[in-house]
Amino acid sequence: MTGSGERLAPLDMLARLVAFDTESSRSNLALIEAVRAYLDGWGVPYTCVPNAAGDKAAVFATLGPMTDGGVVLSGHTDVVPVAGQAWSADPFTLRVDGGRAYGRGAVDMKGFCALALALVPDFLAAGLRRPVHILLSYDEETTCLGVADTIARLGADLPRPGAVIVGEPTDLEVADAHKSVVTFLTTVHGHEAHSAKPQLGANAVMAACDLVAGLNGIADAMIARGDASGRFDPPASTVHVGTIQGGSARNILPKLCEFHWEFRGLPDLEMGEIPALFGDVVERVSRERLNRYGPYGRIETVEEVAVPGLAPEPGSEAERLALRLAGRNRTVSVPYATEAGRFQAAGIPTIVCGPGSIDQAHQPDEFITLKALADGEAFLRRLMAECAR
């Protein structure tokens, strides 16, 4: 990108964005600097919002009047890793073949970002009466916190929008609901002793197994409760243990065992319910298993990531707008989490709607079809016309 005000077709813009390796573990500043130069070339006002470490940043740009009530087009710049995946070509060089554009982030979600940026000169020429904002964030793939600092400024020193469209790939279906995701690390501290004398210590692994069994019980209770809305697959809040490790030898009572776990909650699930239920399990296991022979051990649980769900808001400004633009007459739910819940928690009507399919995301040879890009461009041009009325 240059600051010359050049016009770029969406596919060319996508190629430039894909060329930046913005895996979540890396800085996105090179991409953000390129976007800033591009916006400068068109005289677009924007605000950069860096993270605390200064190695990543979001950018919030405004097209049209600097007033409240506009529409935010929100996309994340980070992508998932490529290590260990069998790509047939360089994942950071866009490759077009057979009606598809291949590259890491092509569909999730640099395709949407590229469309919004490529149409900047057209938005400017449209004479917008209602502002359109482009928000490019970071760390969506890990914490969904890359938008948080920008959201905190909406209505303060940045215009407060009337609607947000998060452009995750939905095949332009209008998604008004998704589950929350909350992840934890639980560490069981035991006390080493000879395995022939279990009464002299505390077995961290066996206590951890009881804790996992307790999570299984909570998971079963969530399945039994089900999904009253009938909109989610699977039709329940879910509980999952992903890793567990501990112990040093077969004949030593393990001193340490830790496991990572998560829950994905339906929008109507109180975020504190499952941690509270697990707290009851911890108290019981600590008393009956870990410290049955004495006060040898303790159990610690740390919340790592908490991404709020997106709850339906029938008739909201965001829903009505997106349904018109997408030509749909109903909303859907999506199985993955997004940044949308953070906007909604701030009181801003939000939906998820973007080009391409999530089925192509996070895998080798990720792609977006050229048709999906064209459909996404048409969607944004309809937004352009509506905001110019």
C-alpha positions in Angstrom: 0.0 0.0 0.0 1.1 3.6 -0.6 -0.2 6.9 0.5 -0.9 8.0 -3.1 -4.7 7.6 -3.0 -4.5 4.7 -5.5 -7.6 2.7 -6.3 -7.3 -1.0 -5.6 -9.7 -3.8 -6.6 -10.8 -5.9 -3.7 -8.7 -8.8 -4.9 -5.6 -6.7 -5.1 -6.3 -5.3 -1.6 -6.7 -8.8 -0.3 -3.4 -9.8 -1.8 -1.7 -7.0 0.1 -3.4 -7.8 3.4 -2.6 -11.5 3.1 1.1 -10.7 2.5 1.4 -9.6 6.1 2.1 -12.5 8.5 -0.2 -11.4 11.3 -0.6 -14.6 13.3 -1.9 -13.7 16.7 1.5 -14.3 18.4 3.0 -11.6 16.1 2.7 -7.9 15.8 0.2 -6.5 13.4 1.8 -3.0 13.2 3.3 -3.4 9.7 -0.2 -4.1 8.4 -1.7 -1.2 10.4 1.0 1.2 9.1 0.2 0.2 5.5 -3.5 0.8 6.2 -2.7 4.2 7.7 -0.7 5.2 4.6 -3.6 4.1 2.4 -6.1 6.1 4.4 -3.8 9.1 4.4 -3.8 8.9 0.6 -7.5 9.4 0.6 -7.6 12.0 3.4 -9.6 9.7 5.7 -9.5 10.6 9.4 -8.6 7.7 11.7 -7.5 6.9 15.2 -5.0 4.3 16.1 -5.5 2.5 19.4 -2.4 0.6 20.5 -2.3 -2.2 23.1 -0.5 -1.8 26.4 2.7 -3.4 25.1 2.8 -1.2 22.0 3.3 -4.1 19.6 -0.2 -4.2 18.2 -2.9 -1.7 17.4 -6.4 -1.3 16.2 -7.4 1.5 13.7 -10.8 3.2 13.6 -11.5 5.2 10.4 -14.5 7.4 9.6 -16.0 7.8 6.2 -18.6 10.6 6.0 -19.6 13.0 8.8 -18.0 12.8 12.2 -21.3 12.2 14.0 -22.9 9.6 16.2 -25.3 7.0 14.8 -23.1 5.5 12.1 -22.4 2.0 11.0 -19.2 0.2 12.1 -17.7 -2.4 9.7 -15.6 -4.5 12.2 -12.9 -6.9 11.1 -9.9 -8.5 12.8 -6.4 -8.4 11.3 -4.9 -11.4 13.1 -4.9 -14.9 11.8 -4.4 -18.4 13.2 -1.0 -20.1 12.8 0.1 -22.1 9.8 2.8 -24.2 11.5 2.2 -27.9 11.0 -0.4 -27.4 8.3 0.2 -28.9 4.8 -0.2 -25.8 2.5 0.3 -26.4 -1.2 1.9 -22.9 -1.6 3.1 -20.0 0.5 0.2 -19.1 2.8 1.2 -15.5 2.8 1.1 -15.1 -1.0 -2.5 -14.8 -2.3 -3.0 -17.4 -5.0 -6.1 -17.3 -7.3 -7.1 -20.6 -9.0 -10.4 -22.1 -10.1 -12.5 -19.2 -8.8 -10.9 -19.2 -5.4 -8.4 -16.9 -3.7 -6.1 -18.9 -1.4 -4.1 -17.6 1.6 -4.1 -17.4 5.3 -6.8 -15.1 6.4 -8.4 -15.0 3.0 -11.8 -15.8 4.4 -11.2 -15.3 8.2 -11.3 -12.4 7.8 -9.0 -10.3 5.6 -11.5 -10.8 2.8 -14.1 -8.5 4.6 -11.3 -6.1 5.6 -10.1 -5.9 2.0 -13.6 -5.1 0.7 -14.1 -2.3 3.2 -10.8 -0.7 2.4 -11.0 -1.2 -1.4 -14.3 0.7 -1.4 -13.0 3.7 0.6 -12.8 6.0 -2.5 -16.4 5.0 -3.5 -17.7 5.6 0.0 -16.0 9.0 -0.1 -17.6 9.8 -3.4 -21.0 8.7 -2.4 -21.7 11.8 -0.2 -22.5 9.8 2.9 -25.0 11.4 5.3 -24.7 8.6 7.8 -21.1 7.8 8.7 -19.5 4.4 8.0 -16.6 3.5 10.2 -14.0 0.8 9.5 -12.6 -0.8 12.6 -9.6 -3.2 12.2 -8.7 -5.0 15.4 -6.2 -7.6 16.7 -6.2 -10.7 18.9 -9.6 -11.8 17.9 -8.4 -15.4 17.4 -7.1 -15.5 21.0 -9.0 -13.3 23.4 -11.4 -11.0 21.4 -9.9 -8.2 23.5 -8.4 -6.3 20.5 -11.5 -4.2 20.2 -12.0 -3.5 23.9 -10.0 -0.3 24.1 -11.7 1.1 21.0 -15.1 0.2 22.3 -14.4 2.1 25.5 -13.8 5.3 23.5 -17.0 5.1 21.5 -19.2 7.9 22.6 -16.3 9.6 24.4 -13.7 10.9 22.0 -14.9 8.7 19.1 -18.4 8.8 17.5 -20.8 6.3 19.0 -22.3 4.1 16.3 -25.9 3.1 15.9 -25.1 -0.4 14.6 -22.1 -2.7 14.2 -21.6 -5.3 11.5 -18.9 -7.9 12.4 -17.8 -9.3 9.0 -16.9 -12.8 10.0 -17.7 -15.4 7.3 -21.4 -16.3 7.4 -22.1 -16.6 3.6 -23.9 -13.2 4.2 -26.4 -14.9 6.5 -27.3 -12.5 9.3 -26.2 -14.0 12.6 -27.7 -12.5 15.7 -26.5 -15.1 18.2 -23.5 -17.1 19.2 -22.2 -18.8 22.4 -19.8 -17.4 24.9 -16.3 -19.0 25.4 -14.6 -19.0 28.7 -11.3 -20.8 29.3 -9.5 -21.9 32.5 -6.3 -23.4 33.8 -6.8 -25.5 36.9 -3.7 -26.5 38.9 -3.8 -29.1 41.6 -0.9 -28.9 44.1 -0.3 -32.1 46.0 2.4 -33.5 48.2 5.0 -36.1 47.1 5.4 -39.4 49.0 6.1 -43.0 48.2 3.2 -44.6 46.4 3.2 -47.4 49.0 2.3 -44.8 51.7 -0.5 -42.7 50.2 -1.5 -41.5 53.6 1.8 -39.5 53.8 0.9 -37.1 50.9 -1.7 -35.9 48.5 -2.0 -37.3 44.9 -2.5 -34.3 42.6 -3.3 -36.5 39.6 -6.1 -38.5 41.3 -7.6 -35.3 42.6 -7.5 -33.8 39.1 -9.3 -36.9 37.8 -12.1 -36.3 40.3 -12.2 -32.7 39.2 -12.5 -33.7 35.5 -15.2 -36.2 36.5 -17.0 -33.3 38.1 -16.8 -31.3 34.9 -18.3 -34.3 33.1 -21.2 -34.1 35.5 -21.7 -30.4 34.8 -21.5 -31.1 31.1 -24.2 -33.7 31.4 -26.4 -31.3 33.4 -26.0 -28.7 30.6 -27.0 -31.3 28.0 -30.0 -32.2 30.0 -31.0 -28.6 30.2 -30.7 -28.2 26.4 -31.4 -25.2 24.3 -34.8 -23.6 24.7 -34.3 -21.5 21.6 -33.7 -24.6 19.4 -31.1 -22.5 17.4 -27.8 -24.0 18.3 -25.7 -27.1 17.3 -25.0 -28.7 19.6 -28.2 -27.7 21.4 -26.7 -27.0 24.8 -23.9 -25.2 26.6 -20.8 -27.4 26.4 -17.9 -28.2 28.8 -14.6 -29.5 27.5 -11.2 -30.5 29.0 -8.5 -30.1 26.4 -5.2 -31.0 28.1 -4.1 -32.6 31.3 -0.6 -33.4 32.6 1.1 -34.2 35.9 3.2 -36.5 37.9 6.9 -37.5 37.6 7.1 -41.3 38.1 4.8 -44.3 38.6 5.7 -44.8 42.2 5.6 -41.2 43.5 2.5 -39.4 44.6 2.3 -36.6 42.1 3.1 -33.2 43.4 1.4 -31.3 40.5 -1.3 -31.8 37.9 -2.9 -29.2 35.7 -5.5 -29.2 33.0 -7.0 -26.7 30.6 -10.8 -26.6 30.2 -13.5 -24.4 28.8 -17.2 -23.9 28.5 -19.2 -22.5 25.6 -22.4 -21.1 26.9 -25.7 -20.4 25.3 -26.5 -16.7 25.3 -28.9 -17.1 28.2 -26.4 -18.9 30.4 -25.2 -16.8 33.3 -21.5 -16.5 32.8 -20.8 -17.2 36.5 -23.0 -20.4 36.8 -20.5 -23.0 35.6 -17.5 -21.6 37.5 -19.8 -21.6 40.6 -20.8 -25.2 40.0 -17.1 -26.1 39.5 -16.3 -24.3 42.8 -18.6 -26.7 44.6 -16.7 -29.7 43.0 -13.3 -28.2 44.0 -14.5 -27.8 47.6 -15.6 -31.4 47.7 -12.5 -32.9 46.0 -10.2 -30.8 48.1 -11.8 -32.2 51.3 -12.6 -35.8 50.3 -9.7 -36.6 48.0 -6.8 -34.2 48.0 -6.6 -33.6 51.7 -8.2 -36.7 53.1 -5.0 -37.5 55.1 -4.1 -34.0 56.1 -3.8 -30.4 54.8 -1.3 -31.3 52.1 -2.7 -29.8 49.0 -4.6 -27.0 47.3 -6.5 -26.3 44.0 -6.2 -23.1 42.0 -8.2 -22.1 39.0 -7.3 -19.2 36.8 -9.7 -17.7 34.2 -7.7 -17.2 31.0 -10.1 -15.9 28.4 -13.7 -14.8 28.6 -15.5 -14.0 25.4 -19.1 -12.9 25.9 -21.8 -14.5 23.8 -24.1 -12.6 21.4 -27.8 -12.7 22.4 -30.6 -12.1 19.9 -32.1 -8.6 19.9 -35.1 -8.9 17.6 -35.8 -5.7 15.7 -32.5 -4.0 16.6 -31.1 -1.4 14.2 -28.2 -3.7 13.3 -30.5 -6.6 12.6 -33.0 -4.7 10.4 -30.1 -3.0 8.5 -28.2 -6.2 7.8 -31.4 -8.1 6.7 -32.1 -5.4 4.2 -28.6 -5.3 2.9 -28.3 -9.1 2.6 -31.8 -9.6 1.2 -32.7 -12.1 4.0 -35.9 -12.5 6.0 -34.6 -14.3 9.0 -31.5 -14.5 11.3 -29.3 -17.5 12.1 -26.9 -18.4 14.9 -23.2 -19.3 14.4 -21.2 -22.0 16.3 -18.1 -19.9 16.8 -17.4 -16.9 19.0 -16.7 -13.4 17.7 -16.0 -9.8 18.9 -19.8 -9.1 18.5 -20.6 -9.8 22.1 -18.2 -7.1 23.3 -20.0 -4.5 21.3 -23.4 -5.7 22.5 -22.2 -5.6 26.1 -21.4 -1.9 25.5 -25.0 -1.4 24.5 -24.4 -1.1 20.7 -26.7 -3.2 18.5 -24.5 -5.8 16.7 -24.8 -8.6 14.2 -22.4 -10.9 12.4 -22.5 -10.9 8.7 -19.7 -11.4 6.2 -18.7 -13.0 2.9 -17.4 -16.6 2.6 -17.8 -19.7 4.7 -16.4 -20.5 8.1 -15.9 -24.1 6.7 -12.8 -22.8 4.9 -11.2 -21.1 7.9 -8.4 -22.3 10.1 -7.3 -25.0 7.7 -4.5 -25.4 5.1 -5.2 -23.8 1.8 -7.8 -21.5 3.3 -9.8 -19.8 0.6 -12.6 -17.4 -0.2 -14.4 -17.8 -3.5 -14.4 -14.9 -6.0 -18.2 -15.1 -6.0 -18.2 -14.6 -2.2 -16.0 -11.5 -2.6 -18.3 -10.1 -5.3 -21.4 -10.8 -3.2 -19.6 -9.0 -0.2 -18.8 -6.1 -2.4 -22.5 -5.8 -3.5 -23.5 -5.9 0.2 -21.3 -3.0 1.0 -22.4 -1.0 -2.0 -26.0 -1.4 -0.8 -24.8 0.0 2.6 -23.1 2.8 0.8 -26.3 3.7 -1.1 -28.4 3.5 2.1 -26.0 5.7 4.1 -26.0 8.3 1.3 -29.8 8.8 1.4 
